[in-house]
Every structure is written in structure tokens, then in C-alpha cells.
Amino acid sequence: MGKPALDLSKLTADEKLDPIDERWRRLSSDDLPLSSDSRAELDRRLDHLDLEGPSGVPWEDVRAEMTTGES
């Protein structure tokens, strides 16, 4: 007799995501090879972050613009 089917509709969102999270954490950099262009771009972005610090728009501003059209 085979393994019983799992009824995903009875699981919470966290329970559904747990197996994905577990597999993601087991990946190593060797499992996700980057092209030399991708590696160069990531290095460029990290260098920029080191020099300039984090930048961006606060979530509250983004949300206000999305919901009210204001910027």
C-alpha cells in the first residue's frame, strides 16, 4: 500500500511553506551557480551598498502611493 495523499487544504500557510524553507536552507552556493556577468553585477551592487549604505523608499511611502496615488 502506498503513502496516503497529503491534503494540502488542511495545512496552514506556514505548514505549506516549511518544506520549501527547509530545502532552500539546504542549498549551497554550488547548487546555484552564477554566470560571470551575474557575479560581476552582484559584486558591483555590494560594493555600492558598502560605499553608499542602504537606500530606497520607506514602505509607508510606497503603500501610500499605491493606495492613494500620492507620492
ZIGI-V159610 format. One record per pair of residues at least 12 apart in sequence whose ideal C-beta (glycine too) atoms are under 8 Angstrom apart, sorted by the first residue. I is the first residue (numbers start at 0). J is the second residue. If there is no record, write none. Layout:
BEGIN
i=I j=J
i=I j=J
END
This chain:
BEGIN
none
END
